[in-house]
């Protein structure tokens, strides 16, 4: 599970294996994660989605996308669905939109 360092320091996770980090996709180690976040505009998110979904998300993982203008929501939803994600929960605040999505794709072994 990938969490912000601040959360890691302030929460008691009772023995969970938690690592945190930030940076580009390429900077992350080769593991797949249970939770990933991308807080950046949709023009950056969209080209990265296939790589994130198929090489960085563990089976049953969640991807939280935020920092997206509400006017770009439909583009992101279409790309998420096309990459095997299902929308779990959406939120908007003013002109900003965010979504928690889950991996529903089968990954061959």
C-alpha positions as CSV (number, residue, x, y, z in Angstrom):
1,X,0.0,0.0,0.0
2,X,1.4,3.4,-0.9
3,X,0.5,6.2,1.6
4,X,1.8,9.7,2.1
5,X,4.6,9.9,4.7
6,X,2.5,12.2,7.0
7,X,-0.2,9.5,7.2
8,X,2.3,6.8,7.8
9,X,3.7,8.7,10.8
10,X,0.4,9.6,12.4
11,X,-1.7,6.5,12.0
12,X,-1.4,3.1,13.7
13,X,-1.6,0.4,11.0
14,X,-1.2,-2.6,13.3
15,X,1.4,-4.6,11.4
16,X,0.4,-3.7,7.8
17,X,3.2,-3.6,5.3
18,X,3.2,0.0,4.3
19,X,5.6,1.9,2.1
20,X,5.4,5.5,0.9
21,X,6.9,7.5,-1.8
22,X,6.4,10.1,-4.4
23,X,7.6,10.9,-7.9
24,X,7.2,9.7,-11.4
25,X,5.9,6.3,-12.3
26,X,9.4,5.3,-13.4
27,X,10.8,6.3,-10.0
28,X,8.7,3.7,-8.2
29,X,10.1,0.2,-7.7
30,X,8.7,-2.5,-9.9
31,X,6.1,-3.8,-7.4
32,X,2.4,-3.5,-7.8
33,X,0.5,-1.5,-5.2
34,X,-2.9,-1.9,-3.4
35,X,-3.6,1.9,-3.4
36,X,-2.2,4.5,-5.8
37,X,-3.0,8.2,-6.1
38,X,-2.5,10.6,-9.0
39,X,-3.2,14.2,-8.1
40,X,-2.5,16.1,-11.3
41,X,-4.4,17.4,-14.3
42,X,-6.1,15.0,-16.7
43,X,-3.8,15.8,-19.6
44,X,-1.0,14.1,-17.5
45,X,-3.2,11.3,-16.1
46,X,-4.7,10.0,-19.4
47,X,-1.5,8.9,-21.1
48,X,-0.2,7.2,-17.9
49,X,-3.4,5.2,-17.2
50,X,-2.6,2.1,-19.2
51,X,0.9,1.8,-17.6
52,X,-0.5,2.4,-14.1
53,X,-3.4,-0.1,-14.4
54,X,-1.5,-2.9,-16.0
55,X,1.9,-2.7,-14.3
56,X,1.5,-0.9,-11.0
57,X,-1.9,-2.0,-9.6
58,X,-2.2,-5.2,-7.7
59,X,-5.3,-7.4,-8.2
60,X,-8.2,-5.7,-6.4
61,X,-6.3,-2.4,-6.0
62,X,-7.7,1.1,-5.9
63,X,-6.6,4.1,-7.9
64,X,-7.5,7.6,-6.7
65,X,-7.5,10.3,-9.3
66,X,-7.8,13.9,-8.3
67,X,-6.8,17.4,-9.4
68,X,-9.1,17.0,-12.4
69,X,-11.3,19.8,-13.7
70,X,-15.0,18.9,-13.7
71,X,-15.1,19.8,-17.4
72,X,-12.7,16.9,-18.1
73,X,-14.6,14.3,-16.0
74,X,-16.1,12.5,-19.0
75,X,-12.7,12.1,-20.7
76,X,-11.2,10.6,-17.5
77,X,-14.2,8.3,-16.9
78,X,-14.0,7.0,-20.5
79,X,-10.3,6.3,-20.2
80,X,-10.7,4.6,-16.8
81,X,-13.4,2.3,-18.1
82,X,-11.4,1.6,-21.3
83,X,-8.5,0.5,-19.1
84,X,-10.5,-2.0,-17.0
85,X,-11.3,0.3,-14.0
86,X,-14.7,0.6,-12.4
87,X,-15.7,3.8,-10.7
88,X,-16.2,3.2,-6.9
89,X,-16.9,6.8,-5.7
90,X,-16.8,10.3,-7.1
91,X,-16.6,13.7,-5.5
92,X,-16.5,17.2,-6.8
93,X,-15.8,20.6,-5.1
94,X,-16.3,23.6,-7.2
95,X,-14.4,23.1,-10.5
96,X,-12.4,20.1,-9.2
97,X,-13.4,16.4,-9.5
98,X,-11.9,13.3,-8.0
99,X,-12.7,9.6,-8.3
100,X,-11.7,6.4,-6.5
101,X,-11.6,3.5,-9.0
102,X,-11.0,-0.2,-8.6
103,X,-9.2,-2.7,-10.8
104,X,-11.7,-5.1,-12.3
105,X,-9.4,-6.5,-15.0
106,X,-8.0,-10.0,-15.2
107,X,-4.2,-10.1,-15.4
108,X,-2.7,-13.2,-16.9
109,X,0.1,-14.9,-15.0
